């Protein structure tokens, strides 16, 4: 059985009611798993220590959590992954994501190095740097990559960042989406495996969840990201009953 650590990024002194509901649901769905909060050093942890005393906290430079760009830079740093090298995988579980059931052993047993929710329309970028500079440049399209609920093989992520230093430098300098780096550059790597969108839809969903379930054989995913934002009526019957989610529009 592969070792997995579940990382929950936090940046405020307490969760919103909806975030708390989602995290409570995820914690209940992941019994026995090692969870850890990550956030800015110096964050007031009173709420978390009271509500989730079993989940430890690891602090990072505050700049890593004061903006989306700072968070992207943190997850584009090989040292972030190497700092969790005692484990084989990490599950990134953002507070707007939810886990419905624990299928981590199943997914860790697959050959994939990164699994996240699919992007229905894909994301395309022309890569023109490093090994692909000049007349070797090429247009790359990624269909899988959403990082809000994503399973990552730790050693392979550190290796990919070192494989493409020029791309990493560009993404880091601009604060661009870290999940886009892994989705695009992973597709060009000599040794990085990402599933196709239909396979990924059985792991997690964000955009067009009802569509993906209808085409993937009716399999409801292990969890979802941004569930209150995209088709909440899809998610509500799958979640524990609560007046809170009944109020989600």
N, C-alpha and C positions, 0 to 999 in steps of 0.2 A: 504493500500500500504506500503510495507516494505521500510525502509530507507536504501539507498545505497550510499556509497561514492566510487568514482572512483579514485584510486591511481595510479599515473604515476611516476615510478622511473626514476630519472635522475642522472647523475654523471659527465657530462661534461658541459662546459660553453655554448655550443650550440648543437643543433641537426644536424645530417647530412641531406642532402636534402631529402633522402628517408624517414628518420624518421619523418621529418617535414611534409611531404606529408601524411604519415600514421596517424600522430596525428591530423592534420587538418581534415582528413576524419573522424576520430573517434569523434572528438569534434562536427563536423556537424551532426553526427549520434546520438549524445546523448544530444539533446537540453534540457535544464532545469535540467540536472543532476549536482550533486555537484562533481566537480573534484578537485584534489589536487596533486601538485607535491610533491614527497618526495625525498630527496637527502642529500648529505653531508652538514652539517652546514658550512657556509663560502663560498659556491659555488657562483661564479659570476653569478647573475641572470639577468643581463642586457638584454640578448636575450629573456628570457622567459617573463620578465615583459613588454617588447616591443611587442612581438608576441602574448602572451596569458595573457593580463592584468587581465582577469577575473578568472584566476586559481591561488589560493594561494599556498604557499610553506611551507612545514614543514621540518626542518632540523634535522638530526641525526648525531651521531658520524661519523666522516669521515671514520673510519675503516669499517663501514658497507657498504661502496660503493667503496672502493679501490680495491676490488677483488670479484670474484663470491663467494668465501668462506665467505667473510664478509657479503655479501648480504644474503646468506643462513642463517647465524647466526642471523641476524636481524629478518628474518621471522620465525625463530624457537624460538623466545622469546615471552612468553605469554604477556609481557608488551606491545609489539608492537600492539597486537590485542586489549588489554584492553585500550590502548590509543585512540582507535576509537570506544569505547563502546557506544557512542551516536548514532551509526548506527547499524542496524541489520546485514548488509552485506557490504563487500568490494569487488570491482572488481579490480583486479590487471591488469593493462594495460601497459605492457612494450612497449618501443618505437619501437620495431620490431614487434609489433602486430597491428592489425587494427580491428575496429568495423564497420560492414557493416550496421547494423540497431539495434535499441534499443528494445530488448526483455527481459530486466532485470526484469520487473514486472512478466512476465511469469515464468522465472526461479526462482525468489524469492518465487513464490507461490508453487514451488515443494518442496518435503521433503528433498532435497539434502543439505548437509552441505558443500560440495566441488564439483565444476564442472570445469573441464579443458578438453583440447583436449585429445583424446585417444592415447595410444601407441600401434600401430598395432601388434607388437611382444611381448608386455608386458615387464615388468621388474620384475625379480625374486630375492629374497634375503632370506637367512636362518636367521630367528630371533632367537637369543640365548641369551636373557638377560631379566632381570626383571621377570615378570610373566611367561615368556616363556623360562626360562633358563634351561640348562641341559636336562633332559629327556622330558621336556615339550617344547623344541625347535621345531620350525616348519618352513617349507618353505612356503613363501607367494609370490603370483604373483599378480601384479597390472596391470590393463589394461587402467586405466584412471588416469591422474594426471598432465599433463603439466601445469606449473604454469605461463607461460608467458602471457596468457589471461585466468584468472581463477576467478570464483565467489566463495566467501568464507563467510560462516556464522560465524560472528566474535566470538561470545561466545563459539561456539562449537570448534573453533580452539584453543582458549586459554585452554579450558577444555581438549582437546586431548593431548596437550603438557604436561599438569599436570597429565593426566592419565598414561602416559608412561615416567616417568622421566629418567629412565635409557637409553631408546632409544633416548630421546631428548639430553641427555648428550653426547651420542656417536656421534650423527649427528652434534651436536654443536662443539664438540672437533675436529672432522675431517673436518668440513666445508662442509659436504656432502649435496646433493641436498635437499632443503627444501620440494619441491613438492613430492619427493620420500618418505619422512617421512609421510606426510599426506596421500599419496596413500596407503602405506603399513600398517602403524599403524592404519589408519582409517578403514582398512579392518579387523583389529583384535579388534577394539573398541567395547565396550558395547553399545555405543550410538553415532555413527557417520555414516552418510549415503552418499555413493558415487554412482553415476549412472553406469550402464554398458556402454561398449564402444560405442554401437550403439546409445543409448540415448545421451551420451556425444558428439557424432559426430554432433548432431543437434545444439549444443551450440558453439563449437569451433573446429577447425582443425589445425593440423600442418603437420604431416607425412601422406602421401598418401591421400590427400584430395579428389581426384577424385574417388578413390576406395570407400571411406566412403559415399560420396553422392550417389554413384551408389547402395549401399546396404541399405541405411537408408530411402529409399522411395523418393529419389531425393531432400531432404531438404538441401538447402545451409545454412551453420551455421550462427550464429549471427556475427561471426568474426573469425579471424585466427591469429596464431603466426608464426613468421619466414616466412612470406609469400614470401619475395623475394628469400628465400633459397630453399624452397621445392615446386616444381611444380608451379613456378610463372605464367606459362601460364594458370593454373586453375584460379588463382586469378585475372588476368588482366581484363577479361571481366566483373568482378563483381565490379571493382573499378572505381571511377571517371576518365574520360579520362584525360591523361596528357602525354606530351612528356617524362616526367621523368620515368614513369613506362614502357613506350615503350622501354626505353633503358635498363631496367632490363633484364639480359640474361635469 
